[in-house]
Amino acid sequence: MKNLKPGNYVIWVLALLVIPLSLLSVGGGKGHHDMSPAMIYLNMVIALLAYSTFTLSFVLCARIKWLEHYFGGLDKMYQMHHKMALVAFILLLSHPFLLAIRWIPNNFVRFLLSIFPLHRRLEVNLGSYALWGIILLMLFTLVIKLPYRTWKISHKFMGLFLIVALLHTFILISFSDNPLLWIYLCFISGLGVGAFLYQTVFFGIFNSGYSYKVDAIERVNERIMTIEFSPVGKKLHFSSGQFCFFNFCYPGISKESHPYTLFPTGNGNSVQIMVKALGDYTNVLHRTLKLGAKVLLRGPYGSFDFREGKKDQVWIAGGVGIAPFISWIKDLQQRPFPDLNAELYYCVHQGDDAIYTNEMKSFEEDFKGFHLNLICTAVDGKLKIKDIPDLENKDIFLCGPQTMTRSFIKNFKEMGISPHLVHYENFDFR
Ligand SMILES: Cc1cc2nc3c(=O)[nH]c(=O)nc-3n(C[C@H](O)[C@H](O)[C@H](O)COP(=O)(O)OP(=O)(O)OC[C@H]3O[C@@H](n4cnc5c(N)ncnc54)[C@H](O)[C@@H]3O)c2cc1C
């Protein structure tokens, strides 16, 4: 919900700064003699705004640890990345369309041809190449929905089209045209290209990570296992509910990194995670992982923290979204939160899917400020937000499948609950 953080304002202000700066070029713009000055200016603003939002969207998905604090967590940065990239895409589509529309209705063929890279000038064709490349990659993202791993590889090509768009922009706009705008464009281009290179080339160099090894593996049920790790070198410090990216280094397990929520353990040095077999990677992990396997942890990330809430809280978990709540319970066993009154609604499809219930029940007996409500949707039906008593005055913490999170957030809005009381974590960066 709208837990607006300064990062959100700053990034949009930075992107919109292009509008007043491009005003300085009014009257001096190069354009088409058959377009009105207003149209030339409008088109330039749209093109530059498309470029600024597209470039800055790279900063939001580069996993820059110190930045996430200003956005309310890495998942929120990814959310903002999606919004900004979508705005950029719509503006990018409008830019050639506004240029081509002058051929309508007299010359429809010319209208069509001008949208493709068939121009005489290389700099114009560069823009067209970037546009068609981005359209293709956005089709993979929004329409075709490739498997995550293939999609991730395809999405890296966005960086290539950023460079092509950059060339297009800088050949068309020179320092002498509008020095302030040119300096601004250099600045945001540096941020965008820098973020892209950081994410794809230098991430491993700047984030050597923490080496751990697998000490214990426990199968909780058919699809869920817990894994305990101890440090091989330096120890990772984290708060309960935070997560790390894990790269296993073990024969048969892909080297790709996946995020998992960290649990504190009784032993101060080790950490634990819970992994649900959901797809290719996690199924292989379930079948293949053995004791002693090495793993590299990068992070910690995330700012989903019940300690930031008031004493009266409602926790809502769906499926694997129980992970941060388990982490908090383990934390509370070691470090109490005075007067906490937390009602946990744990939604699963059927009873067998629920994990850690015995531990939660025994925690409920020891700690009177915690109460577990297990909702098996196959038997009880879906949790109805309106049935939760006194919701309006409590801090609400929510983690689960995206559809559940979205629908509950909509309910909270309808009930007039302040967005500042709603805290959630997305388990999906796509
Ligand atoms: C912040 C966060 C914390 C998480 N904590 C846990 C946890 O404690 N326990 C747990 O079981 N699961 C957790 N997950 C989910 C877990 O990372 C994915 O379920 C897992 O990576 C799926 O991989 P897969 O290839 O087996 O499944 P797929 O079927 O390939 O993927 C299922 C979905 O998971 C997401 N996903 C896949 N790979 C990645 C990746 N490398 N990075 C980000 N998202 C990916 C995609 O949205 C994809 O659609 C967490 C996710 C996030 C974002």
Ligand as a Chemical Component Dictionary entry (heavy atoms), coordinates in Angstrom:
data_LIG
# 
_chem_comp.id                   LIG 
_chem_comp.type                 NON-POLYMER 
_chem_comp.pdbx_formal_charge   0 
_chem_comp.three_letter_code    LIG 
# 
loop_
_chem_comp_atom.comp_id 
_chem_comp_atom.atom_id 
_chem_comp_atom.alt_atom_id 
_chem_comp_atom.type_symbol 
_chem_comp_atom.charge 
_chem_comp_atom.model_Cartn_x 
_chem_comp_atom.model_Cartn_y 
_chem_comp_atom.model_Cartn_z 
_chem_comp_atom.pdbx_ordinal 
LIG C1  C1  C 0 11.870 -11.695 -0.561  1  
LIG C2  C2  C 0 11.583 -13.162 -0.819  2  
LIG C3  C3  C 0 11.682 -14.082 0.214   3  
LIG C4  C4  C 0 11.393 -15.418 -0.042  4  
LIG N1  N1  N 0 11.469 -16.332 1.006   5  
LIG C5  C5  C 0 11.178 -17.629 0.768   6  
LIG C6  C6  C 0 11.271 -18.613 1.819   7  
LIG O1  O1  O 0 11.654 -18.306 2.950   8  
LIG N2  N2  N 0 10.955 -19.885 1.534   9  
LIG C7  C7  C 0 10.539 -20.263 0.259   10 
LIG O2  O2  O 0 10.270 -21.444 0.060   11 
LIG N3  N3  N 0 10.429 -19.353 -0.753  12 
LIG C8  C8  C 0 10.749 -18.062 -0.530  13 
LIG N4  N4  N 0 10.673 -17.162 -1.550  14 
LIG C9  C9  C 0 10.242 -17.624 -2.880  15 
LIG C10 C10 C 0 11.396 -18.328 -3.560  16 
LIG O3  O3  O 0 12.493 -17.474 -3.776  17 
LIG C11 C11 C 0 10.903 -18.871 -4.921  18 
LIG O4  O4  O 0 9.777  -19.639 -4.661  19 
LIG C12 C12 C 0 11.884 -19.762 -5.543  20 
LIG O5  O5  O 0 12.999 -18.995 -5.947  21 
LIG C13 C13 C 0 11.209 -20.466 -6.726  22 
LIG O6  O6  O 0 12.166 -20.989 -7.581  23 
LIG P1  P1  P 0 11.837 -22.164 -8.625  24 
LIG O7  O7  O 0 12.752 -21.994 -9.779  25 
LIG O8  O8  O 0 11.849 -23.471 -7.961  26 
LIG O9  O9  O 0 10.356 -21.935 -9.046  27 
LIG P2  P2  P 0 9.723  -21.234 -10.361 28 
LIG O10 O10 O 0 8.482  -21.980 -10.634 29 
LIG O11 O11 O 0 10.784 -21.192 -11.423 30 
LIG O12 O12 O 0 9.471  -19.853 -9.781  31 
LIG C14 C14 C 0 8.301  -19.560 -9.094  32 
LIG C15 C15 C 0 8.277  -18.048 -8.917  33 
LIG O13 O13 O 0 9.278  -17.679 -7.967  34 
LIG C16 C16 C 0 9.910  -16.452 -8.391  35 
LIG N5  N5  N 0 11.343 -16.726 -8.552  36 
LIG C17 C17 C 0 11.925 -17.768 -9.161  37 
LIG N6  N6  N 0 13.251 -17.656 -9.154  38 
LIG C18 C18 C 0 13.525 -16.500 -8.520  39 
LIG C19 C19 C 0 14.723 -15.797 -8.218  40 
LIG N7  N7  N 0 15.919 -16.274 -8.555  41 
LIG N8  N8  N 0 14.632 -14.603 -7.597  42 
LIG C20 C20 C 0 13.428 -14.082 -7.281  43 
LIG N9  N9  N 0 12.253 -14.708 -7.536  44 
LIG C21 C21 C 0 12.302 -15.895 -8.140  45 
LIG C22 C22 C 0 9.291  -16.057 -9.692  46 
LIG O14 O14 O 0 8.313  -15.081 -9.477  47 
LIG C23 C23 C 0 8.635  -17.284 -10.207 48 
LIG O15 O15 O 0 7.504  -17.014 -10.993 49 
LIG C24 C24 C 0 10.995 -15.840 -1.326  50 
LIG C25 C25 C 0 10.924 -14.902 -2.369  51 
LIG C26 C26 C 0 11.211 -13.574 -2.131  52 
LIG C27 C27 C 0 11.144 -12.591 -3.245  53 
# 
loop_
_chem_comp_bond.comp_id 
_chem_comp_bond.atom_id_1 
_chem_comp_bond.atom_id_2 
_chem_comp_bond.value_order 
_chem_comp_bond.pdbx_ordinal 
LIG C1  C2  SING 1  
LIG C2  C3  SING 2  
LIG C2  C26 DOUB 3  
LIG C3  C4  DOUB 4  
LIG C4  N1  SING 5  
LIG C4  C24 SING 6  
LIG N1  C5  DOUB 7  
LIG C5  C6  SING 8  
LIG C5  C8  SING 9  
LIG C6  O1  DOUB 10 
LIG C6  N2  SING 11 
LIG N2  C7  SING 12 
LIG C7  O2  DOUB 13 
LIG C7  N3  SING 14 
LIG N3  C8  DOUB 15 
LIG C8  N4  SING 16 
LIG N4  C9  SING 17 
LIG N4  C24 SING 18 
LIG C9  C10 SING 19 
LIG C10 O3  SING 20 
LIG C10 C11 SING 21 
LIG C11 O4  SING 22 
LIG C11 C12 SING 23 
LIG C12 O5  SING 24 
LIG C12 C13 SING 25 
LIG C13 O6  SING 26 
LIG O6  P1  SING 27 
LIG P1  O7  DOUB 28 
LIG P1  O8  SING 29 
LIG P1  O9  SING 30 
LIG O9  P2  SING 31 
LIG P2  O10 DOUB 32 
LIG P2  O11 SING 33 
LIG P2  O12 SING 34 
LIG O12 C14 SING 35 
LIG C14 C15 SING 36 
LIG C15 O13 SING 37 
LIG C15 C23 SING 38 
LIG O13 C16 SING 39 
LIG C16 N5  SING 40 
LIG C16 C22 SING 41 
LIG N5  C17 SING 42 
LIG N5  C21 SING 43 
LIG C17 N6  DOUB 44 
LIG N6  C18 SING 45 
LIG C18 C19 SING 46 
LIG C18 C21 DOUB 47 
LIG C19 N7  SING 48 
LIG C19 N8  DOUB 49 
LIG N8  C20 SING 50 
LIG C20 N9  DOUB 51 
LIG N9  C21 SING 52 
LIG C22 O14 SING 53 
LIG C22 C23 SING 54 
LIG C23 O15 SING 55 
LIG C24 C25 DOUB 56 
LIG C25 C26 SING 57 
LIG C26 C27 SING 58 
# 
